[in-house]
Amino acid sequence: MKPCARKNLGDAERSHAEPRRTELNRTRPGSARGFVLSVVSIVFRGKRSGQAALLALAVLPAATQAQKQPDTVFLEDLTWVEVRDLIGAGKTSVIIGTAGTEQKGPHMAIGEHKFVLEHTTDKIARALGNALVAPIITYVPEGSWETREGHMSKAGTITLPNDRFMVLLEHTARSLKAGGFKDIIFIGDSGGNQNGMRDLATKLNTEWRGSGYRAHFIGDYYTKSSTDARKYITDQLKIPAADIGNHAGMVDTSELMYVNPNHVRLNKRAPGGGSADSGVSGDPTKATAELGKIIVEIKINNALAQIRASLAAREGGTK
C-alpha cells in the first residue's frame, strides 16, 4: 500500500468519525423533539393566538411519551431501568475502559486517549452484540507528582498511584457485577494502566471461580495493536521508526485526527514537537486521518478477537 497522501483537514475528513455524543444531541427529522420544536416555532413566529399556544402545550406530553430509547451502548446515556432491561435481554457483558489524562504535546488535547476509547468501545460493544460500556475511567498511573518527571512535568496531566487505581477499578467492577453484569471486560488505551487491569482481573477471577462471573483483561487492544500499527507504518508506508515516535507522534495524532479532529491543533504540529521539552516523540506532521482509521480498526479487531476467545474459553469451562 502506498503512503497516505496528506491533505488539509476539511469537512470530508472530519466526517470520518464524529464524536459519539454528537448524534444524541441532534434533533432528528420526524422525532418527537423535532415535532415539538416545530409547533413552538409557529407560536413564536407571530402566530401567538390562544389556539396555537394551547396546541403547543397539548402536544408536549404526547411527544415526550413518544420518545424512543436512544441507540447507544453507553451506560451514562441510559436510565437504570433501560440498563436493567438490556441486561435481562442478554447484554450481560460490560466494558470498563481506562484512559490516561496526559500531555499530548502542543498540538493535541490531553483527553486524546478518552476520545479514542469513546470511539473504539462503541464499535467493540456493538460488534459483540451483548455488551454495554461503562463511563471511561480517566484517572490512571502517570508517575509521581513529587518528582514531576515524564508526563507529570507538563500542566494538566493527572496521576493516580497504581494501588489506588486498582481499588477504583475493583469498586467499579464489583458495582457492575452487583447490577447484573456477568463478564467484566477491561480495556486500556494508554500504557501505565495495563498492569493494574491485568492484576485486578487475575485477583477477581481467583475469587469468582465457579461463580458464573468473570473478568477479562484485553491487553491485545493496546500492546499487540501498538506492534501491529508500527509494523504497518514501516512495512507498508515505508516510514522509519524514528518518525513514528513513541508518544504524541504519528500514531496518536492520526487516531485523534480520525475520531475527533476538533481536538488536534494542526498548525501546532512539528517534528519532535518543535522543541526538546515539547512532550512529543516522532513526527506528527506525517499523521493523517486515513492512517488513524487503519490504526483504530487494528485496535478494534484485536480487541474483538481476544474478547471472543476469552468469552468462548469461559463458556467452555477452560478458564
C-alpha positions in Angstrom: 0.0 0.0 0.0 1.2 3.4 -0.9 1.7 6.1 1.8 -1.4 8.0 2.6 -1.4 11.4 1.0 -1.7 14.3 3.5 -4.3 16.9 2.9 -5.9 19.8 4.7 -8.5 18.7 7.3 -11.8 19.7 5.7 -15.4 18.7 6.0 -14.9 15.4 4.2 -12.1 14.3 6.5 -14.0 15.5 9.6 -16.9 13.3 8.7 -14.9 10.1 9.0 -15.7 9.6 12.7 -17.8 12.1 14.6 -17.6 12.1 18.4 -20.2 9.7 19.8 -22.2 12.3 21.7 -22.9 14.4 18.6 -25.7 12.2 17.3 -27.5 12.1 20.6 -27.6 15.9 20.7 -29.0 16.3 17.3 -32.7 16.9 16.6 -33.7 14.1 14.2 -36.2 14.7 11.4 -39.6 13.3 12.5 -38.5 12.9 16.1 -40.8 13.9 19.0 -38.4 16.7 20.0 -38.4 18.0 16.4 -42.2 18.0 16.3 -42.4 19.9 19.5 -39.9 22.5 18.3 -41.8 22.9 15.1 -45.0 23.7 16.9 -43.4 26.0 19.3 -41.7 27.9 16.4 -45.1 28.5 14.9 -46.3 30.1 18.2 -43.3 32.4 18.3 -43.3 33.4 14.6 -46.1 35.9 15.1 -49.0 33.4 15.4 -49.4 34.0 19.1 -53.1 33.1 19.2 -54.5 31.3 22.1 -55.3 28.2 20.0 -51.6 27.9 18.9 -50.4 28.2 22.4 -52.8 25.5 23.6 -51.8 23.3 20.7 -48.1 23.5 21.7 -48.9 22.7 25.3 -51.2 19.8 24.3 -48.6 18.0 22.1 -45.8 18.3 24.7 -46.9 15.3 26.9 -47.7 13.1 23.9 -44.5 13.9 22.1 -42.5 13.2 25.3 -44.2 9.8 25.7 -43.3 9.1 22.0 -39.6 9.3 22.6 -37.7 6.1 21.9 -34.8 4.7 23.9 -31.6 6.1 22.4 -29.5 3.9 20.2 -26.5 3.8 22.5 -24.3 1.3 24.3 -23.0 3.8 26.9 -24.4 3.4 30.4 -24.3 7.1 31.1 -26.8 7.7 28.3 -29.3 5.2 29.7 -31.7 5.1 32.6 -31.3 2.4 35.2 -34.5 0.8 34.0 -33.2 0.7 30.5 -29.9 -0.8 31.7 -31.8 -3.4 33.8 -33.9 -4.4 30.8 -30.9 -4.6 28.4 -29.2 -6.9 30.9 -32.3 -9.0 31.1 -32.4 -9.2 27.3 -28.9 -10.6 27.2 -26.4 -7.7 27.3 -24.5 -9.2 30.3 -21.0 -8.0 29.3 -19.7 -4.6 30.2 -16.6 -2.8 29.1 -14.6 -0.8 31.5 -12.3 1.5 29.5 -9.3 3.3 31.1 -7.6 6.2 29.5 -4.7 8.4 30.7 -5.3 12.1 31.1 -1.9 13.1 30.0 0.1 15.7 28.0 0.0 15.1 24.2 2.4 17.8 23.0 1.4 21.3 21.9 -0.9 20.0 19.2 -3.3 17.6 20.9 -5.8 17.8 23.7 -4.9 15.9 26.8 -8.1 13.8 26.6 -6.8 12.0 23.4 -7.0 8.5 25.0 -10.5 9.1 26.2 -11.7 10.3 22.8 -10.2 7.3 21.1 -11.8 4.9 23.6 -15.2 6.5 23.1 -15.0 5.6 19.5 -13.4 2.1 19.9 -15.5 0.8 22.8 -18.7 1.9 21.0 -17.7 -0.2 17.9 -16.5 -3.1 20.1 -19.7 -3.3 22.1 -21.9 -3.1 19.1 -19.9 -5.8 17.3 -20.1 -8.1 20.3 -23.9 -7.6 20.5 -24.1 -8.5 24.2 -22.1 -5.6 25.8 -22.6 -2.1 27.2 -19.9 0.4 28.1 -19.2 1.9 31.5 -18.1 5.5 31.9 -14.5 5.7 30.9 -12.0 5.9 33.8 -9.6 8.8 33.1 -7.5 8.7 36.3 -4.6 6.2 35.8 -1.0 5.9 36.9 1.1 8.6 35.1 4.1 8.9 37.5 4.7 10.9 40.7 3.5 14.5 41.4 6.5 14.8 43.7 9.3 14.2 41.3 7.3 15.7 38.3 9.1 13.6 35.7 7.8 12.4 32.3 4.2 13.4 31.6 3.9 14.8 35.1 6.3 17.6 34.2 3.5 19.0 31.9 0.5 21.0 33.1 -2.8 19.1 33.0 -1.6 15.6 33.5 -3.3 13.7 36.3 -1.9 10.7 38.0 -3.3 8.1 40.4 -0.9 5.7 42.2 -1.3 2.1 40.9 -2.7 0.7 44.1 -5.4 3.4 44.2 -6.1 2.9 40.5 -6.7 -0.8 41.2 -9.0 0.0 44.0 -11.0 2.3 41.8 -11.2 -0.4 39.1 -12.2 -3.0 41.7 -15.1 -1.0 43.1 -16.2 -0.3 39.6 -16.2 -3.9 38.6 -17.9 -5.1 41.8 -20.6 -2.4 41.3 -21.3 -3.5 37.8 -21.4 -7.2 38.9 -23.9 -6.3 41.6 -26.1 -4.7 38.9 -26.3 -8.0 36.9 -23.3 -8.0 34.5 -21.5 -11.3 34.3 -18.5 -10.5 32.1 -16.4 -7.5 33.1 -14.1 -6.5 30.3 -11.0 -4.3 31.0 -9.6 -2.3 28.0 -7.0 0.4 28.3 -5.9 2.9 25.7 -2.7 4.0 27.5 0.4 2.2 28.8 0.5 3.0 32.5 -2.8 1.3 33.3 -2.1 -2.1 31.7 -0.5 -3.9 34.6 -3.2 -2.7 37.1 -6.0 -4.0 34.9 -4.2 -7.3 34.3 -3.5 -7.9 38.0 -7.0 -6.9 39.1 -8.6 -9.3 36.6 -6.4 -12.1 38.0 -7.5 -11.3 41.5 -11.2 -11.2 40.7 -11.1 -14.4 38.7 -9.5 -16.2 41.6 -12.3 -15.0 43.8 -15.1 -15.6 41.3 -14.0 -19.0 40.1 -17.0 -21.2 39.6 -19.5 -18.4 40.3 -20.6 -17.7 36.7 -18.8 -14.3 36.7 -15.5 -13.5 35.0 -13.1 -10.6 34.5 -11.3 -10.3 31.1 -8.2 -8.2 30.6 -7.9 -7.4 26.9 -4.2 -6.5 26.6 -4.1 -7.0 22.8 -6.1 -3.8 22.3 -3.0 -1.9 23.4 0.1 -4.0 23.3 -0.5 -6.1 20.2 -2.1 -3.2 18.4 0.9 -0.9 19.1 3.2 -3.5 17.5 0.8 -4.1 14.5 0.4 -0.4 13.8 4.2 0.2 13.8 4.7 -2.7 11.5 2.1 -1.4 9.1 3.7 2.0 9.0 7.2 0.8 8.5 6.4 -2.1 6.1 3.5 -0.6 4.1 4.2 3.2 4.3 8.0 2.9 4.3 8.3 5.4 7.1 11.2 4.9 9.6 10.5 4.1 13.2 12.1 7.3 14.4 9.4 9.3 12.6 6.7 7.2 14.1 7.9 8.0 17.7 6.6 6.7 21.0 4.3 9.5 22.2 2.1 12.1 20.6 3.7 11.3 17.2 2.3 9.7 14.1 0.1 7.1 15.8 -1.6 9.1 18.5 -2.1 12.1 16.2 -3.5 10.1 13.4 -6.0 8.4 15.7 -7.3 11.7 17.0 -7.5 13.2 13.6 -9.8 10.4 12.7 -12.0 10.0 15.7 -12.2 13.7 16.9 -10.3 16.1 14.7 -11.5 19.2 16.6 -9.1 18.3 19.3 -6.0 18.5 17.0 -4.3 21.8 16.5 -3.0 21.2 13.0 -0.9 24.4 12.9 0.9 23.4 16.1 2.3 20.1 14.7 6.0 19.9 14.2 8.7 17.2 14.0 9.6 16.3 17.6 7.0 18.8 18.8 9.3 21.7 17.8 11.4 21.6 20.9 13.2 19.2 23.2 10.7 19.8 26.0 7.5 19.5 23.9 6.5 16.1 25.1 6.4 14.8 21.6 8.3 11.7 20.2 8.2 11.3 16.5 6.8 13.5 13.6 3.1 14.3 14.0 3.2 16.2 10.7 3.1 12.9 8.9 -0.1 11.9 10.6 -3.3 11.5 8.6 -6.9 10.7 9.4 -6.7 7.9 6.8 -3.9 6.3 8.8 -5.8 6.9 12.0 -8.7 4.9 10.7 -6.4 2.0 9.9 -4.8 2.1 13.4 -8.2 2.3 15.1 -9.5 -0.6 13.2 -6.5 -2.6 14.2 -7.3 -1.9 17.8 -11.0 -2.8 17.4 -10.2 -6.1 15.6 -7.5 -7.2 18.0 -9.8 -6.5 21.0 -12.7 -8.3 19.4 -10.6 -11.4 18.7 -9.3 -11.6 22.2 -12.6 -10.9 23.9 -14.4 -13.6 21.8 -11.6 -16.1 22.6 -11.8 -15.3 26.3 -15.6 -15.5 26.4 -15.5 -18.8 24.5 -12.9 -20.2 26.9 -15.1 -19.2 29.8 -18.2 -20.8 28.3 -16.2 -23.9 27.5 -15.1 -24.2 31.1 -11.4 -23.9 30.3 -10.9 -20.9 32.5 
